[in-house]
Amino acid sequence: RQRQMCIRDREGVKSVSSPPAFDRHQCRIEDFVEIVEQTATMPRFAARLEQRVPIFEAATLRDVIVDAHTQRLVRDVLADVLDRGAGIFVLSEAFEHEVVDRATDVFRSMIDRQHREGRAIGDHYAKPGANDRVWNAIEKLAVEAPEVFVDYYANDMVALGALAWLGPGYQISSQINVVNPGGDAQQPHRDYHIGFMTDDEAEAYPAHAHRLSPMLTLQGAVAHCDMPVESGPTMYLPFSQQYDLGYLAWRHPDFVAYFAEHRTQLPLAKGDVVFFNPALFHAAGANETTDVWRMANLLQISSAMGRAMETMDRLRMSLATYPVLLERQESGFTADQLGNAATAAADGYAFPTNLDNDPPLGGLTPPSHAAIMWEAIREAASPDEFAARVDALVARRRSR
């Protein structure tokens, strides 16, 4: 059965056929435009709409939430905005300035240390070095300034957004991103998980996985300074998360051009938090100022449900099976057979990793454990050489 993509507006519900399997040639700008140009409505509890994006005042939500029932009401509204609404909302004045400033001071010291050490920091969607990045900022903040960490992540609005989209048991990761004066804009994209894949990789996933991917992650950002439009706050295309083929569409020139002409760009104030569906088309803007170092703490909050049931030492499994794979290659196993066995033994996903040591300099992701194993098989590298590559991978992935 073909799934029906619903375009939700207050005048009625229209349907656009969505194929059971996706490829990049099925992307049609006409379908996309019909979805993203739907009418925006004011959600309950919102203070206002700006450029079709609902703005919620944190103080108002704190007054509304007096017990578990009222918190559930607010969470349901926020989740609906992320799913069937604009795909993005702002929580204004979510943080006290003093708490943000203390964290900013720690993050700036980390950036200064990276500069002194001459470290090359990769970026998924911008040229390396164009921005300042602090990978795994959450662990570094906890270790270097635990008092600041506790005061910062005690924030009720961050927890509210995470619970609304993911429920309990979520895990927070964060990266500091500073777009310096004169910094270029990013290209529009979708985010983690399938947003970090090439078109070829994304096409390998079934259609339902494309629809599931955004449900596993919540994307957000805490403004660490005032961000006027000329400083290049993130650009968004409201409702674009509803386009099922979006993970294969965001690189298409016609979709990029449409984004450039129709995207929104909201100024933010220090202490504001923006949350958005990771399938929303978005991109950091160009910093056209000479004196604003635009700092945001980018939050990628993960569902508790994206984990395996058992603990497996896949490094140990790969080291044990690698000599046998070499033997089978010599005896005539096909590439598919070898690849299937390697996939069962090794970790086929590049994340989580330490992006300081294992940056995505050659693409959107660093090489996975399985990719390293498969490369060694193709090269017929010795077991000792493969073990050395595994040791290097382990070293790169350590968080310290």
C-alpha positions as a printed NumPy array, in Angstrom:
array([[  0.   ,   0.   ,   0.   ],
       [  1.194,   3.46 ,  -0.761],
       [  1.353,   5.762,   2.187],
       [ -0.502,   9.034,   1.852],
       [  1.427,  12.162,   2.817],
       [ -1.088,  14.503,   4.402],
       [ -0.845,  18.238,   3.939],
       [ -2.404,  19.634,   7.061],
       [ -4.157,  22.992,   7.036],
       [ -7.274,  24.432,   8.567],
       [ -9.217,  24.41 ,   5.301],
       [ -9.   ,  20.67 ,   4.868],
       [ -6.659,  17.763,   4.33 ],
       [ -5.145,  17.066,   0.937],
       [ -3.257,  13.944,  -0.026],
       [ -0.136,  13.388,  -2.076],
       [  0.915,   9.833,  -2.897],
       [  4.185,   8.736,  -1.344],
       [  5.904,   5.655,  -2.846],
       [  6.706,   2.637,  -0.646],
       [ 10.427,   2.975,  -1.461],
       [ 12.337,   6.196,  -2.075],
       [ 14.949,   7.249,  -4.586],
       [ 16.228,  10.695,  -5.507],
       [ 14.432,  10.713,  -8.884],
       [ 11.038,  10.705,  -7.147],
       [ 11.638,  14.144,  -5.603],
       [  9.267,  16.725,  -7.076],
       [  9.539,  20.372,  -6.169],
       [  5.808,  20.798,  -6.869],
       [  4.901,  18.359,  -4.086],
       [  7.365,  20.007,  -1.749],
       [  6.002,  23.505,  -2.412],
       [  2.435,  22.377,  -1.768],
       [  3.478,  21.111,   1.651],
       [  5.687,  23.985,   2.811],
       [  3.284,  26.719,   1.713],
       [  0.437,  25.53 ,   3.928],
       [ -1.208,  27.938,   6.333],
       [  0.37 ,  28.399,   9.752],
       [ -1.891,  28.521,  12.806],
       [ -1.26 ,  29.684,  16.351],
       [ -0.713,  26.734,  18.707],
       [ -2.181,  26.756,  22.184],
       [  0.059,  28.488,  24.766],
       [  2.09 ,  30.294,  22.078],
       [  2.634,  34.037,  22.502],
       [  2.815,  34.84 ,  18.782],
       [  3.841,  33.676,  15.325],
       [  6.916,  35.129,  13.667],
       [  7.472,  34.188,  10.026],
       [  5.074,  31.244,  10.628],
       [  7.18 ,  30.012,  13.582],
       [  5.446,  29.791,  16.991],
       [  7.156,  31.648,  19.827],
       [  6.483,  30.416,  23.354],
       [  7.475,  32.553,  26.309],
       [  9.248,  30.42 ,  28.887],
       [  7.769,  32.446,  31.744],
       [  4.245,  31.743,  30.491],
       [  4.89 ,  28.012,  30.162],
       [  6.29 ,  27.931,  33.68 ],
       [  3.094,  29.523,  34.93 ],
       [  0.959,  27.018,  32.987],
       [  2.862,  23.931,  34.169],
       [  1.732,  23.346,  37.735],
       [  1.469,  19.551,  37.753],
       [  1.982,  16.439,  35.617],
       [ -1.306,  16.969,  33.779],
       [ -0.543,  20.526,  32.663],
       [  2.997,  19.541,  31.71 ],
       [  1.542,  16.807,  29.496],
       [ -0.748,  19.335,  27.825],
       [  2.193,  21.585,  26.996],
       [  4.352,  18.661,  25.857],
       [  1.585,  17.475,  23.527],
       [  1.337,  20.924,  21.938],
       [  5.097,  21.153,  21.399],
       [  5.262,  17.641,  19.935],
       [  2.445,  18.459,  17.525],
       [  4.3  ,  21.568,  16.341],
       [  7.396,  19.478,  15.644],
       [  5.456,  16.73 ,  13.864],
       [  2.415,  18.172,  12.084],
       [  3.029,  21.882,  12.49 ],
       [  5.835,  24.212,  11.488],
       [  8.477,  21.756,  12.687],
       [ 10.144,  24.429,  14.824],
       [  9.423,  26.546,  17.868],
       [ 11.271,  29.066,  20.017],
       [ 11.235,  29.188,  23.819],
       [ 12.065,  32.803,  24.582],
       [ 14.052,  33.739,  27.69 ],
       [ 14.504,  30.103,  28.632],
       [ 17.871,  30.692,  30.345],
       [ 19.002,  33.326,  32.802],
       [ 21.761,  35.441,  31.264],
       [ 24.13 ,  34.838,  34.153],
       [ 23.965,  31.059,  33.629],
       [ 24.58 ,  31.432,  29.889],
       [ 27.466,  33.857,  30.406],
       [ 29.275,  31.538,  32.796],
       [ 29.039,  28.695,  30.259],
       [ 30.119,  31.034,  27.448],
       [ 33.303,  31.904,  29.339],
       [ 34.186,  28.213,  29.675],
       [ 33.448,  27.512,  26.003],
       [ 35.552,  30.47 ,  24.87 ],
       [ 38.476,  29.175,  26.888],
       [ 38.097,  25.809,  25.123],
       [ 38.128,  27.523,  21.719],
       [ 41.184,  29.574,  22.651],
       [ 42.974,  26.375,  23.679],
       [ 42.098,  24.736,  20.347],
       [ 43.572,  27.737,  18.53 ],
       [ 46.784,  27.607,  20.56 ],
       [ 47.101,  23.9  ,  19.805],
       [ 46.472,  24.481,  16.091],
       [ 43.753,  21.872,  15.928],
       [ 41.776,  21.442,  12.676],
       [ 38.087,  21.158,  13.531],
       [ 35.955,  19.513,  10.84 ],
       [ 32.379,  20.505,  10.066],
       [ 29.546,  18.506,   8.506],
       [ 28.117,  21.247,   6.294],
       [ 30.722,  24.043,   6.208],
       [ 34.388,  24.318,   5.25 ],
       [ 36.748,  23.2  ,   8.031],
       [ 37.977,  26.27 ,   9.867],
       [ 35.142,  28.531,   8.682],
       [ 33.516,  28.306,  12.102],
       [ 34.809,  27.594,  15.575],
       [ 33.566,  24.284,  16.931],
       [ 33.772,  22.53 ,  20.263],
       [ 32.851,  18.9  ,  19.774],
       [ 31.411,  16.991,  22.745],
       [ 30.979,  20.255,  24.605],
       [ 28.666,  18.617,  27.142],
       [ 31.308,  16.234,  28.513],
       [ 34.016,  18.885,  28.423],
       [ 31.811,  21.314,  30.341],
       [ 30.948,  18.652,  32.932],
       [ 34.612,  17.824,  33.533],
       [ 36.101,  21.329,  33.383],
       [ 33.333,  23.258,  35.137],
       [ 30.905,  20.907,  36.89 ],
       [ 29.195,  23.737,  38.787],
       [ 28.492,  25.55 ,  35.537],
       [ 27.303,  22.3  ,  33.958],
       [ 24.793,  21.599,  36.727],
       [ 23.359,  25.11 ,  36.699],
       [ 23.133,  25.093,  32.888],
       [ 21.549,  21.681,  32.338],
       [ 19.182,  22.039,  35.283],
       [ 17.155,  24.151,  32.851],
       [ 13.508,  23.128,  32.775],
       [ 12.852,  24.307,  29.207],
       [ 15.54 ,  22.047,  27.732],
       [ 14.003,  19.122,  29.606],
       [ 10.512,  20.143,  28.458],
       [ 11.475,  20.104,  24.781],
       [ 13.289,  16.786,  25.087],
       [ 10.425,  15.115,  26.93 ],
       [  7.878,  16.473,  24.445],
       [  9.578,  14.869,  21.442],
       [ 11.436,  11.881,  22.893],
       [  9.919,  11.   ,  26.246],
       [ 12.06 ,   9.933,  29.222],
       [ 15.48 ,   8.318,  29.068],
       [ 16.842,  10.71 ,  26.459],
       [ 20.544,  11.522,  26.122],
       [ 21.912,  14.994,  25.378],
       [ 24.945,  15.684,  23.234],
       [ 26.076,  19.187,  22.381],
       [ 28.478,  21.024,  20.137],
       [ 29.454,  24.674,  20.416],
       [ 29.285,  26.454,  17.073],
       [ 30.647,  29.971,  16.613],
       [ 30.109,  31.618,  13.248],
       [ 32.69 ,  34.384,  13.148],
       [ 32.256,  37.801,  11.498],
       [ 32.331,  37.27 ,   7.746],
       [ 31.473,  33.586,   8.086],
       [ 29.626,  32.105,   5.11 ],
       [ 26.189,  30.551,   5.266],
       [ 25.752,  26.787,   5.206],
       [ 23.933,  24.908,   2.502],
       [ 20.403,  23.837,   3.5  ],
       [ 20.231,  20.321,   4.83 ],
       [ 18.459,  17.897,   7.107],
       [ 20.127,  16.509,  10.196],
       [ 20.949,  13.35 ,  12.087],
       [ 20.486,  10.437,  11.249],
       [ 19.796,  10.104,   7.531],
       [ 20.721,  13.736,   6.972],
       [ 24.348,  12.714,   7.54 ],
       [ 24.269,  10.285,   4.624],
       [ 24.988,  10.576,   0.923],
       [ 22.121,  10.022,  -1.511],
       [ 23.415,   6.531,  -2.259],
       [ 23.483,   5.66 ,   1.436],
       [ 20.061,   7.17 ,   2.085],
       [ 18.479,   5.251,  -0.791],
       [ 19.589,   2.001,   0.83 ],
       [ 17.184,   2.621,   3.717],
       [ 13.491,   1.695,   3.304],
       [ 10.862,   4.412,   3.174],
       [  9.671,   3.783,   6.722],
       [ 13.216,   4.384,   8.01 ],
       [ 13.158,   7.822,   6.368],
       [  9.991,   8.57 ,   8.298],
       [ 11.376,   7.102,  11.533],
       [ 14.726,   8.884,  11.531],
       [ 13.437,  12.294,  12.713],
       [ 11.583,  10.671,  15.589],
       [ 14.845,   9.49 ,  17.138],
       [ 16.49 ,  12.89 ,  17.597],
       [ 15.576,  16.398,  18.67 ],
       [ 17.676,  19.225,  17.298],
       [ 18.051,  22.429,  19.265],
       [ 20.204,  25.447,  19.971],
       [ 20.746,  27.744,  22.929],
       [ 21.628,  31.32 ,  21.965],
       [ 24.754,  32.41 ,  23.835],
       [ 24.566,  35.959,  22.53 ],
       [ 22.041,  38.271,  20.93 ],
       [ 21.679,  37.2  ,  17.295],
       [ 20.353,  39.93 ,  15.002],
       [ 19.51 ,  38.803,  11.485],
       [ 22.679,  40.346,  10.077],
       [ 24.719,  38.027,  12.331],
       [ 23.264,  35.052,  10.449],
       [ 21.08 ,  33.072,  12.863],
       [ 19.938,  29.731,  11.504],
       [ 17.613,  29.787,   8.514],
       [ 14.612,  27.426,   8.467],
       [ 11.899,  26.35 ,   6.063],
       [  8.762,  25.753,   8.155],
       [  6.753,  22.594,   7.421],
       [  9.537,  21.065,   5.292],
       [  9.871,  18.181,   7.762],
       [  6.551,  16.869,   6.409],
       [  8.047,  16.049,   2.994],
       [  8.864,  12.334,   3.207],
       [ 11.454,  12.417,   0.42 ],
       [ 13.362,  15.295,   1.998],
       [ 16.467,  13.29 ,   2.899],
       [ 16.977,  12.713,  -0.817],
       [ 15.844,  16.185,  -1.892],
       [ 17.929,  18.642,   0.082],
       [ 20.876,  18.544,  -2.33 ],
       [ 18.729,  19.072,  -5.465],
       [ 19.374,  22.488,  -7.035],
       [ 15.663,  23.342,  -7.329],
       [ 15.096,  22.586,  -3.637],
       [ 18.187,  24.6  ,  -2.686],
       [ 16.958,  27.523,  -4.766],
       [ 13.495,  27.363,  -3.235],
       [ 15.014,  27.355,   0.247],
       [ 17.129,  30.412,  -0.555],
       [ 14.07 ,  32.378,  -1.677],
       [ 11.521,  31.305,   0.936],
       [ 13.395,  30.432,   4.159],
       [ 12.742,  32.221,   7.436],
       [ 15.446,  33.698,   9.646],
       [ 14.503,  34.626,  13.181],
       [ 16.606,  36.929,  15.344],
       [ 17.27 ,  35.413,  18.746],
       [ 18.151,  36.925,  22.101],
       [ 20.695,  35.536,  24.527],
       [ 19.037,  32.801,  26.565],
       [ 16.481,  31.841,  23.91 ],
       [ 16.198,  28.181,  22.93 ],
       [ 15.037,  26.976,  19.541],
       [ 13.978,  23.367,  19.011],
       [ 13.248,  21.823,  15.626],
       [ 12.548,  18.534,  13.95 ],
       [ 15.861,  17.294,  12.463],
       [ 14.053,  16.711,   9.148],
       [ 13.35 ,  20.443,   8.848],
       [ 15.378,  22.048,   6.043],
       [ 17.769,  24.446,   7.777],
       [ 21.164,  26.115,   7.461],
       [ 23.298,  28.492,   9.47 ],
       [ 23.193,  31.981,   7.997],
       [ 26.029,  34.223,   6.86 ],
       [ 27.497,  36.476,   9.546],
       [ 27.639,  39.86 ,   7.832],
       [ 28.692,  41.764,  10.935],
       [ 32.179,  42.846,  11.949],
       [ 31.713,  42.484,  15.68 ],
       [ 29.324,  39.614,  16.494],
       [ 30.881,  36.228,  17.205],
       [ 27.655,  34.278,  16.972],
       [ 27.799,  31.461,  19.509],
       [ 25.181,  28.754,  19.899],
       [ 25.194,  25.559,  21.902],
       [ 23.822,  23.038,  19.415],
       [ 21.861,  20.278,  21.119],
       [ 21.289,  16.881,  19.566],
       [ 19.115,  14.942,  21.973],
       [ 18.685,  11.233,  21.297],
       [ 15.85 ,   8.861,  22.063],
       [ 16.417,   6.14 ,  24.622],
       [ 15.041,   3.658,  22.096],
       [ 17.886,   3.856,  19.598],
       [ 19.984,   1.255,  21.407],
       [ 20.608,  -2.485,  21.121],
       [ 19.312,  -4.865,  23.797],
       [ 22.623,  -6.638,  24.458],
       [ 26.162,  -5.456,  25.069],
       [ 28.469,  -6.752,  22.335],
       [ 32.186,  -6.222,  21.913],
       [ 32.208,  -5.806,  18.151],
       [ 35.889,  -4.92 ,  18.083],
       [ 36.641,  -8.305,  19.627],
       [ 34.274,  -9.989,  17.165],
       [ 35.933,  -8.347,  14.181],
       [ 39.435,  -9.293,  15.301],
       [ 38.36 , -12.916,  15.775],
       [ 36.638, -13.24 ,  12.413],
       [ 38.995, -11.202,  10.226],
       [ 41.507, -14.041,   9.523],
       [ 38.624, -16.3  ,   8.5  ],
       [ 37.275, -13.619,   6.144],
       [ 40.691, -13.435,   4.489],
       [ 40.68 , -17.208,   4.052],
       [ 37.168, -17.166,   2.577],
       [ 38.186, -14.415,   0.194],
       [ 41.021, -16.609,  -1.043],
       [ 38.673, -19.597,  -1.4  ],
       [ 36.157, -17.739,  -3.572],
       [ 33.569, -16.078,  -1.34 ],
       [ 31.817, -13.295,  -3.224],
       [ 32.051,  -9.674,  -2.166],
       [ 28.447,  -9.855,  -0.986],
       [ 29.159, -12.876,   1.192],
       [ 32.204, -11.235,   2.719],
       [ 30.318,  -7.998,   3.254],
       [ 27.421,  -9.765,   4.933],
       [ 29.731, -11.499,   7.397],
       [ 31.695,  -8.315,   8.068],
       [ 28.452,  -6.43 ,   8.722],
       [ 27.427,  -9.048,  11.309],
       [ 30.761,  -8.754,  13.082],
       [ 31.579,  -5.039,  12.934],
       [ 29.816,  -1.803,  13.811],
       [ 28.46 ,  -0.342,  10.592],
       [ 27.689,   3.103,  11.972],
       [ 30.233,   5.895,  12.312],
       [ 28.717,   7.28 ,  15.497],
       [ 29.152,   7.834,  18.352],
       [ 32.749,   8.962,  18.083],
       [ 35.089,  11.687,  19.278],
       [ 34.785,  14.287,  16.539],
       [ 37.867,  16.126,  17.786],
       [ 40.018,  13.116,  16.906],
       [ 37.786,  11.516,  14.269],
       [ 36.388,  14.477,  12.317],
       [ 34.276,  14.273,   9.137],
       [ 36.981,  15.967,   7.051],
       [ 36.485,  13.716,   4.035],
       [ 32.677,  13.743,   4.018],
       [ 29.64 ,  13.916,   6.253],
       [ 30.875,  11.147,   8.573],
       [ 34.191,   9.563,   9.532],
       [ 34.719,   5.928,   8.455],
       [ 32.846,   3.333,  10.484],
       [ 34.378,   0.247,  12.071],
       [ 32.762,  -1.908,   9.37 ],
       [ 34.101,   0.364,   6.602],
       [ 37.613,   0.028,   8.023],
       [ 37.206,  -3.743,   8.18 ],
       [ 35.896,  -3.948,   4.635],
       [ 38.755,  -1.793,   3.313],
       [ 41.248,  -4.085,   5.012],
       [ 39.577,  -7.148,   3.454],
       [ 39.712,  -5.619,  -0.033],
       [ 43.394,  -4.822,   0.463],
       [ 44.046,  -8.278,   1.954],
       [ 45.773,  -6.526,   4.849],
       [ 47.336,  -8.871,   7.398],
       [ 45.535,  -9.582,  10.668],
       [ 48.22 ,  -7.591,  12.476],
       [ 47.655,  -4.594,  10.19 ],
       [ 43.893,  -4.814,  10.694],
       [ 44.411,  -5.008,  14.459],
       [ 46.527,  -1.854,  14.261],
       [ 43.751,  -0.065,  12.372],
       [ 41.237,  -1.177,  14.992],
       [ 43.517,   0.095,  17.761],
       [ 43.756,   3.448,  15.964],
       [ 39.966,   3.612,  15.669],
       [ 39.558,   2.897,  19.382],
       [ 42.059,   5.634,  20.201],
       [ 40.263,   8.151,  17.987],
       [ 36.897,   7.38 ,  19.548],
       [ 37.919,   7.853,  23.163],
       [ 36.277,  10.906,  24.63 ],
       [ 39.518,  11.958,  26.337]])
